[in-house]
Amino acid sequence: DPEFHAADYPTLIAPKVLARHDHRFASNHGIPMDDHRFYRDGDGIVTVDEQRWLAAQAVERFTWFDLCRSIDDDRSQEHSARFGGYQILPINCGDVLEIGCGPFTQSRTILQGKTMRSLTLLDPLLDEYLNLENCSYKDGRLYGCPVNLLSIPAEELPSELRFDTIICVNVLEHVRDAETVISGMLNALRFGGRLVLGETCHDDYHPSKEFNLAHPIMLTRSFLGRMTCHLKRLYFNDIEHTFYLVGQR
């Protein structure tokens, strides 16, 4: 697609280019371009099967290794603005986990000017991202702090791990089972710990209106609210179909 320069305009152009490839990716993975089978009234799409998720992961891989290989950030400033610059977080964030860190992380922005005891990054494509030139943790460190790397799906977060700060921004649309992922994060959050959760709400979504191969999960605001209802809301922003929460256990 020589007329497009997705690396220059990743948030505007990339979805248009990706839409052209949906049929090819869906065909290659043998899945129908129809998500009715996963839809739940009131919740949206909370879980999909492995075949559907693997197809979405193929799109994710294509995005960062082919379409947007030269960029070095994934909307971190946009997310920071919606979280009020993360000012609600303490200076010392303790043991930190970022779920779905991608090649650049949101931690790079969130933890700027803060301290931490440890940093763990989790992403199912993490081992592959280390081969990208602009990967922010390819030397095994971030802000001089050694990082623990978990190249596994978010659903497989070890149940014995505990953290003071858990970051999950623009991730749940990409997982296989959002309920399992949220429950796992809440289990891993220490008492007094903070969950930084930022997602798009899809209250108007219905599979008859849209098929998005890259985003298998489509969650409603009510589902996200119900799953996080036991957290104390330290910060909340739900402007423009978003759900940006800093909640404390």
N, C-alpha and C positions, 0 to 999 in steps of 0.2 A: 504493500500500500504506500507507494512513494509520495502520494499527495498529503499524507498525514505525517506528523512528527510527534508521536506520542510521548517521546522522552521530554519534549519541551512543554507539553500540556497534558500531563498524565491524568489529572482529575477530570478534564474536559473531553479529550479525544479518545483516551484508551477505551472507555465503554463503547464508543461507536465502532471502534476497530474490533473489539472483542465480540460484539454482536455478530459481525460477519463470520466469525469462526465458530459460533455456537453449534451450527448444523454439523460442521466437520468434527468437532470434539464429541458431540453427542453420538454421531454415527460411529466414530472410532471406538467408543466405549459401550456401544450397543444399548443406549438408553433412549427412551422416548422423550421428546421435548414437551413434556407435560408432567406437572408435579401434583396433580389432583390426588394421587394415592397417598401423599404425605400430609395433606392439608387437614388442620383441625380447627373447627369453628371457634372463634374467640381467641385462639392462641397463634394462629398462622401455621407456619411449618417449623416444628420444634426438632424433629429428627428425620433423617433420611437413611437409606440403606448404603452399604459400603460402595456399591457400584456407582451410585449417584455422587457420593462424596469424592471418590477417586477421579471422576470426570472433572469435578470442580477444582481439585488439586492440580490436574493437568493444565487447566486454564491459569491457575495461580503461577505455576512454573513457567508457562509461556509468557505471562505478563512480565515477570522480573528478569527472565533470561533472554527474551527476544524483543518484546515490545518496548520495555522501559529499562533496558540494561544500564543506560548511562546516568540515570537519576540517582540521587543519594538521600532521598527523604520521602516519606509517605504521609503527607498532610499533617505533620506534627504541629505546625503553628496553628493550623485551623482547629485541631483538637485542643490545643492549649488555650486558645481563646474561649472555646466553649466550656472549658473547665475553670475559667477565671484565673488562668495562669498557674493553676495548682497551688494557689496560696494557702489553701486549707490544710495542706499536708505539712507535717512537722519537719523541722530541719533534719532530724535523724530518723530515717525511714526504716532502720533496722534491717531485718532479713527481707529482701525484696524478690518477688517472682513476677515475671512478665509472661503472660500466656499469649501465644500467637505473635511472637516478637517480629516476624518477618525479617528481611535483611538489614533493617536500619534501627529498629526498636522505637518505641515511644519513651522508653526509659531515658534515652539520651537527652530528651527535652525535660521530662518530668523531674529527673534527679539532678538537673543542673543547679549548682549552688547548695546541694544537700549532701548529707553523708549517709552511708549505709554500712551494715555489718557484712552483708553478702548480697550477691545478685545472681539469680537463676533465670535463664532464658529458655523458653520452651516453644518449639515449633516443629511440626512434622517434617518440614523441608529444611530444617536448620543445617544439617550436614551439607546439603547442596548450596545453601546460601553462603557458606564459608568460601565458596569458590568465586563469588562475585567480587569484583575489584572494590566496589563501594560498600561492602558489608561492614557495618560499624563495629563489629566485635570479632573480625577475622583473626586478630592477633590474640584472642582469648581474654581481652580486657576491655573495659568501658570506663572512662574517666579514671584510668589507672587502677581500677579495681578488677581483680580476676573474676571471671564469670563462670558459673556452672552451666553447662550446655546440655539440654535434654531434647534430643531429636526424636520426639514421640508425639502422637496425637494428644490433644488436651484432655480427651476422655481417659487417658491412661496415666494421668498425674498420680504418682505414688501416694497412697492414702496416709502414709506415716509422716509426710513432710509438713512443716509448719512455717508460716511467714507472718511478718508484721505488716507488710504492704503487698497487695496483689494488684497487678495492672492488667486490664483486659480492655483494649480500646480498638474498636472496629475489627473485631475478631469473630464474634458469635455467628455472623452470617456465613462464615467459612467452615464451621465445624460440622461434625456428623450428628451429634446429639447435644443440643444446647442445654437441656435440663441436667444431663449428667455433668457437663462442664461447669455449670453454675454451682451445682451441689458440691462438686469436687473443690471448687475455689472456696466456698463457704466452710467446708470441712478443714481446709488447709489454713484458714485465717485464725490467728491467735486471738484470744480475748483482748479487746481494745485495739485490734488491728484494723486496717482500712482497706477497703476494696475500691479501686478506681475502675469504674465500668462505663464505657461509652459506646453506644450503639445507635443505629438507625431504627426507628419504629416503622412497622409496615401495617398500620391499622387498616389501610384501604386496599391491601393486597388481596388478590384472589388468583389462583392459578389459571383461571379462564382469561385473565387480563394480561398476564405477563409470564414469561419464562426467562429466568436469569441463570444461566449455567454456572457462572462463577460464584453465585451466592445461593447455595442450596437452602439455607435457613432464612426464614422470613418471620420475625417475631413481632407480636403486638406489644403495645405499651402495657396492657393489663397483665400479660404474661411476665414481662420483666419486673413489673411492680410486685406481683405476687411472689416471685422467686426471691426477691430481695427485701420483703416486707419486715423481716426480723432485724434488719440493720438500722442503726440510727443514721438518719440522713444529715450529714455534715454539709453537703453541697448537692444541689440538684438543679439541672437545667434541662427543660424539655421543649425548648423552642424549635420550631420547624421540623417536626417529626423526628426528634432525637430524644435520647434518654442518656443524659450525662450525670452520673451519680458518684459521689464519694461517700460511701457508707461505712459505719464503724460497728464492729461486732461487740 
